[in-house]
Amino acid sequence: MIPPRYDVVAIGNALVDVLCHKDDQFILAQGLQRGLMQPIDPDRAVILHEAMGLCEEVCGGSAANTMAALARLGLRLAFVGQVGHDRLGLLFAGDMTASGIDFPLPPIETPTGRCLIIVSPDGHRTMNTAIGASEYLPAAAFDAGIAADSAILYVEGYMWRTEEPRAACRAALDMARRHGRRTAFTLSSEFCVREHHDDFVELLDQRSIDILFANEGELAELSGRSDFEAGVAWAAARVPLLIATCGADGAIAVEGGRRVAVPAEPFGRIVDTTGAGDLFAAGVLAGLARGRDIETCLRMGSIAAGRIIAQMGPRLPTDEDLGGLIEGRLDQR
């Protein structure tokens, strides 16, 4: 088999995160559900953005956050996402390029998507997303062969919201599988699983997914089992490698009937849980791409997640050495 050009190719929403700190009274007054991720229409996004006042704008999107962290770890990467021909689109595309991540799609006229993130005093986030241009990612817009040129194809569940990106992801998954590449899928959120439950189960039953990322809530929604262990058993029977995060209790992986568990890797007080799952996935994918054992991969993910929740926002400072941080922690045991 010809060695792939990329270690990881991701398909995901190209969004700009708009972050602010507010108390729960603000969330209640805006009619939002605390701690959940919910889609909103563009007009509502404009009103909420204005109500949030002074905010920080940073490039985001679940898979894009994962790729930004992977870039810090020196992997060869490409990100397939759609932006608009506007200020936020230029911001996003420039950020990808500056990070060394190939970004092949040209902008379109539809506005770039944004995720409005309200962080509560306890660090939990309420996320409201207007997908924008990412809802119009057609299969014809990119060469699905890029999926055959990556050791791992990573797809986020949020792409199932509309038909065009859903079809694009399916085409890429099929291409990756035909060429013997590994496919990874993140369930993204409990809301996402509820909305697309049958499609996600079908992906597993069709053996389209090699690596499934889930947290406890997402796994319960997908499996229909409130007991965590029952949910693990259900999913592990349908995917070669199940990776599940358990919050403060760490994470587990099940592969070929073998189960591995690791503890959480805290870095002090929790400031903001935004990006925890994204950075966890980055650590795990980096380990898998480099052929490390499953326990080490889980620890890499837990270290990256522990570091990101000790700060505001899902992106690390530009001068921080994530690879050195991870290896230093690994060496402590």
C-alpha positions as CSV (number, residue, x, y, z in Angstrom):
1,M,0.0,0.0,0.0
2,I,1.3,3.5,-0.9
3,P,2.0,5.5,2.2
4,P,-0.6,8.2,2.7
5,R,0.2,11.9,2.3
6,Y,-1.6,12.8,5.5
7,D,-1.7,11.4,9.0
8,V,-5.2,12.7,9.6
9,V,-7.8,14.3,7.4
10,A,-10.9,15.7,9.2
11,I,-14.3,16.8,7.8
12,G,-16.1,19.2,10.0
13,N,-17.9,22.5,10.5
14,A,-15.8,25.5,9.9
15,L,-16.9,27.9,12.6
16,V,-15.7,30.9,14.5
17,D,-16.3,30.6,18.3
18,V,-17.6,33.7,20.0
19,L,-16.9,33.4,23.8
20,C,-18.0,35.3,26.8
21,H,-18.5,34.7,30.6
22,K,-22.1,35.2,31.9
23,D,-24.0,34.0,35.0
24,D,-26.9,31.7,34.8
25,Q,-29.4,34.5,35.0
26,F,-28.3,35.7,31.6
27,I,-28.7,32.2,30.2
28,L,-32.2,32.0,31.7
29,A,-33.2,35.5,30.4
30,Q,-32.1,34.5,26.9
31,G,-34.3,31.4,27.0
32,L,-31.4,29.1,26.6
33,Q,-30.8,25.6,28.1
34,R,-27.8,25.7,30.3
35,G,-25.0,23.3,29.4
36,L,-26.3,22.2,26.1
37,M,-25.3,22.6,22.5
38,Q,-28.2,23.8,20.3
39,P,-28.5,25.0,16.7
40,I,-30.0,28.4,16.1
41,D,-30.9,30.3,13.0
42,P,-28.7,33.1,11.7
43,D,-31.1,35.9,12.7
44,R,-31.3,34.6,16.3
45,A,-27.5,34.3,16.3
46,V,-27.1,38.0,15.5
47,I,-29.5,39.0,18.3
48,L,-27.8,36.7,20.9
49,H,-24.3,37.9,19.7
50,E,-25.3,41.5,20.4
51,A,-26.8,40.6,23.8
52,M,-23.5,38.9,24.8
53,G,-21.6,42.2,24.5
54,L,-17.9,42.2,24.4
55,C,-16.7,38.8,23.2
56,E,-13.6,37.0,22.1
57,E,-13.6,35.6,18.5
58,V,-11.5,32.6,17.9
59,C,-11.5,29.9,15.2
60,G,-13.4,26.8,16.3
61,G,-15.6,23.9,15.3
62,S,-15.2,20.6,16.9
63,A,-13.0,18.8,14.4
64,A,-11.2,22.0,13.6
65,N,-10.2,22.3,17.3
66,T,-8.9,18.8,17.1
67,M,-6.9,19.5,14.0
68,A,-5.4,22.7,15.6
69,A,-4.1,20.6,18.5
70,L,-2.8,17.9,16.2
71,A,-0.9,20.5,14.3
72,R,0.9,21.4,17.5
73,L,1.9,17.7,17.7
74,G,3.6,17.8,14.3
75,L,1.2,15.7,12.2
76,R,0.5,16.0,8.5
77,L,-3.0,17.3,8.3
78,A,-5.8,18.5,6.0
79,F,-9.2,19.9,7.0
80,V,-12.3,19.8,4.8
81,G,-14.7,22.5,5.8
82,Q,-16.7,25.3,4.1
83,V,-16.4,29.0,4.9
84,G,-18.1,32.1,3.5
85,H,-16.6,34.9,1.5
86,D,-16.5,37.2,4.5
87,R,-14.3,38.5,7.4
88,L,-14.9,35.4,9.5
89,G,-14.1,33.1,6.6
90,L,-10.8,34.9,6.0
91,L,-10.0,34.5,9.7
92,F,-10.7,30.8,9.7
93,A,-8.8,30.0,6.4
94,G,-5.9,32.1,7.5
95,D,-5.8,30.3,10.9
96,M,-5.7,26.9,9.2
97,T,-2.9,27.9,6.8
98,A,-0.9,29.4,9.6
99,S,-1.1,26.2,11.5
100,G,0.2,24.2,8.6
101,I,-3.1,22.5,7.9
102,D,-4.1,22.1,4.3
103,F,-7.5,23.8,3.7
104,P,-8.6,22.9,0.1
105,L,-12.0,24.4,-0.3
106,P,-12.6,27.9,-1.7
107,P,-15.2,30.2,0.1
108,I,-18.8,30.5,-1.0
109,E,-21.2,33.4,-0.7
110,T,-23.1,32.0,2.3
111,P,-21.8,33.6,5.6
112,T,-19.3,31.7,7.7
113,G,-20.8,29.8,10.6
114,R,-20.3,30.8,14.2
115,C,-20.8,29.2,17.6
116,L,-21.9,31.5,20.5
117,I,-20.4,30.1,23.7
118,I,-21.6,31.3,27.1
119,V,-19.3,30.1,29.9
120,S,-20.9,29.8,33.4
121,P,-19.0,30.5,36.6
122,D,-18.5,26.8,37.2
123,G,-16.8,26.3,33.8
124,H,-19.7,24.7,31.9
125,R,-20.6,26.0,28.6
126,T,-23.9,26.7,26.8
127,M,-23.3,26.6,23.0
128,N,-25.6,28.0,20.3
129,T,-24.5,27.4,16.8
130,A,-25.5,29.0,13.4
131,I,-23.8,26.6,11.0
132,G,-23.9,29.0,8.0
133,A,-21.6,28.0,5.1
134,S,-20.8,24.6,6.6
135,E,-24.4,23.5,5.9
136,Y,-23.6,23.7,2.1
137,L,-20.6,21.4,1.9
138,P,-21.5,19.3,-1.2
139,A,-19.8,16.0,-2.0
140,A,-18.8,17.6,-5.4
141,A,-17.0,20.4,-3.7
142,F,-13.9,18.4,-2.9
143,D,-12.1,15.4,-4.2
144,A,-13.1,12.4,-1.9
145,G,-9.8,10.9,-2.9
146,I,-8.3,13.0,-0.1
147,A,-9.8,10.4,2.3
148,A,-7.8,7.7,0.6
149,D,-4.6,9.8,1.1
150,S,-4.9,9.8,4.9
151,A,-4.0,7.2,7.5
152,I,-7.0,8.2,9.5
153,L,-10.2,10.0,8.3
154,Y,-11.9,11.8,11.2
155,V,-15.5,12.9,10.8
156,E,-17.6,14.9,13.3
157,G,-21.3,14.0,13.9
158,Y,-22.4,17.6,13.6
159,M,-22.0,17.2,9.8
160,W,-25.2,15.1,9.7
161,R,-27.4,18.1,10.3
162,T,-28.1,18.7,6.5
163,E,-28.1,16.5,3.5
164,E,-25.2,17.9,1.5
165,P,-22.4,17.6,4.1
166,R,-23.9,14.3,5.2
167,A,-23.5,12.9,1.7
168,A,-20.0,14.4,1.5
169,C,-19.0,12.6,4.7
170,R,-20.5,9.3,3.5
171,A,-18.6,9.5,0.2
172,A,-15.4,10.2,2.1
173,L,-15.9,7.3,4.6
174,D,-16.6,4.9,1.7
175,M,-13.4,6.1,-0.1
176,A,-11.3,5.7,3.0
177,R,-12.7,2.2,3.6
178,R,-12.1,1.1,0.0
179,H,-8.5,2.1,0.3
180,G,-7.9,0.4,3.6
181,R,-7.6,3.6,5.7
182,R,-8.9,3.9,9.3
183,T,-12.1,5.8,9.9
184,A,-12.9,7.7,13.1
185,F,-16.2,9.3,14.1
186,T,-17.1,11.5,17.0
187,L,-20.8,11.6,18.2
188,S,-20.3,15.3,18.9
189,S,-23.1,15.9,21.5
190,E,-26.2,14.3,23.0
191,F,-28.4,16.6,21.0
192,C,-26.6,15.5,17.8
193,V,-27.2,11.8,18.7
194,R,-30.9,12.4,19.4
195,E,-31.4,14.1,16.1
196,H,-29.5,11.6,14.0
197,H,-29.7,8.4,16.1
198,D,-30.8,6.0,13.3
199,D,-28.2,7.3,10.9
200,F,-25.4,6.9,13.4
201,V,-26.5,3.4,14.3
202,E,-26.6,2.6,10.6
203,L,-23.0,3.8,10.2
204,L,-21.9,1.3,12.9
205,D,-24.0,-1.5,11.6
206,Q,-22.6,-1.0,8.1
207,R,-19.1,-1.2,9.6
208,S,-18.3,2.2,8.2
209,I,-16.5,3.3,11.5
210,D,-13.3,1.8,12.9
211,I,-12.9,4.2,15.8
212,L,-15.8,5.7,17.7
213,F,-15.4,8.6,20.2
214,A,-18.2,9.1,22.7
215,N,-18.8,10.5,26.2
216,E,-21.2,8.9,28.8
217,G,-24.2,10.9,27.8
218,E,-23.7,10.4,24.0
219,L,-23.2,6.7,24.5
220,A,-26.4,6.4,26.5
221,E,-28.4,8.2,23.8
222,L,-26.9,6.1,21.0
223,S,-27.3,2.7,22.8
224,G,-30.6,3.4,24.5
225,R,-29.1,2.2,27.7
226,S,-28.8,4.4,30.8
227,D,-26.3,2.1,32.4
228,F,-22.8,3.0,31.3
229,E,-21.5,-0.6,31.2
230,A,-24.5,-1.7,29.1
231,G,-23.9,1.1,26.7
232,V,-20.2,0.2,26.4
233,A,-21.1,-3.4,25.7
234,W,-23.6,-2.4,23.0
235,A,-21.2,-0.1,21.2
236,A,-18.1,-2.3,21.6
237,A,-19.9,-5.0,19.7
238,R,-20.4,-2.7,16.7
239,V,-17.1,-1.0,16.3
240,P,-13.5,-2.2,16.3
241,L,-12.3,0.5,18.7
242,L,-14.6,2.2,21.2
243,I,-13.2,5.2,23.1
244,A,-15.4,6.7,25.8
245,T,-14.7,9.6,28.1
246,C,-16.1,9.6,31.7
247,G,-15.5,13.1,32.8
248,A,-13.6,13.3,36.1
249,D,-13.4,9.5,36.1
250,G,-11.1,9.4,33.1
251,A,-11.6,7.4,29.9
252,I,-11.8,3.8,28.6
253,A,-11.1,2.0,25.4
254,V,-12.4,-1.4,24.2
255,E,-10.7,-3.1,21.3
256,G,-11.1,-6.7,20.4
257,G,-12.7,-7.5,23.7
258,R,-9.8,-5.9,25.7
259,R,-10.6,-3.0,27.9
260,V,-8.2,-0.3,29.0
261,A,-9.0,2.5,31.5
262,V,-7.0,5.6,32.4
263,P,-7.7,8.3,35.0
264,A,-8.3,12.0,34.3
265,E,-5.2,14.2,34.1
266,P,-6.2,17.5,35.9
267,F,-4.1,20.6,35.7
268,G,-5.7,22.4,38.6
269,R,-9.1,24.2,38.7
270,I,-11.6,23.8,35.9
271,V,-12.0,27.1,34.1
272,D,-13.9,26.2,30.9
273,T,-14.8,22.7,29.6
274,T,-15.1,24.0,26.0
275,G,-12.9,21.9,23.8
276,A,-12.3,19.1,26.3
277,G,-13.6,16.4,23.9
278,D,-11.8,17.9,20.9
279,L,-8.4,18.0,22.6
280,F,-9.0,14.5,24.0
281,A,-9.6,13.3,20.4
282,A,-6.4,15.0,19.3
283,G,-4.3,13.3,21.8
284,V,-5.7,9.9,21.0
285,L,-5.5,10.4,17.3
286,A,-1.9,11.5,17.5
287,G,-1.0,8.4,19.5
288,L,-2.8,6.1,17.0
289,A,-1.2,7.8,14.0
290,R,2.2,7.1,15.6
291,G,1.4,3.5,16.5
292,R,1.4,3.9,20.2
293,D,-0.4,1.4,22.5
294,I,-4.0,2.1,23.4
295,E,-3.3,3.0,27.1
296,T,-0.7,5.6,26.0
297,C,-3.2,7.0,23.4
298,L,-5.8,7.4,26.1
299,R,-3.4,9.1,28.4
300,M,-2.3,11.5,25.7
301,G,-6.0,12.4,25.2
302,S,-6.6,12.8,28.9
303,I,-3.5,15.0,29.3
304,A,-4.6,17.3,26.4
305,A,-8.1,17.5,27.7
306,G,-7.0,18.2,31.2
307,R,-4.8,21.0,30.0
308,I,-7.5,22.7,27.9
309,I,-10.1,22.8,30.6
310,A,-7.7,24.7,32.8
311,Q,-8.0,27.8,30.6
312,M,-10.6,29.8,28.7
313,G,-11.4,28.6,25.2
314,P,-10.6,25.5,23.0
315,R,-7.2,26.6,21.6
316,L,-3.9,26.7,23.5
317,P,-1.6,29.7,23.6
318,T,0.5,30.0,20.4
319,D,3.8,29.5,22.3
320,E,2.8,26.4,24.3
321,D,4.5,23.1,23.5
322,L,1.7,20.6,23.7
323,G,3.9,17.7,22.6
324,G,6.4,18.4,25.3
325,L,3.7,18.8,27.9
326,I,2.2,15.4,26.9
327,E,5.5,13.6,26.9
328,G,6.5,15.1,30.2
329,R,3.3,13.8,31.8
330,L,3.7,10.4,30.2
331,D,7.2,10.1,31.7
332,Q,5.9,10.8,35.2
333,R,4.5,7.2,35.4
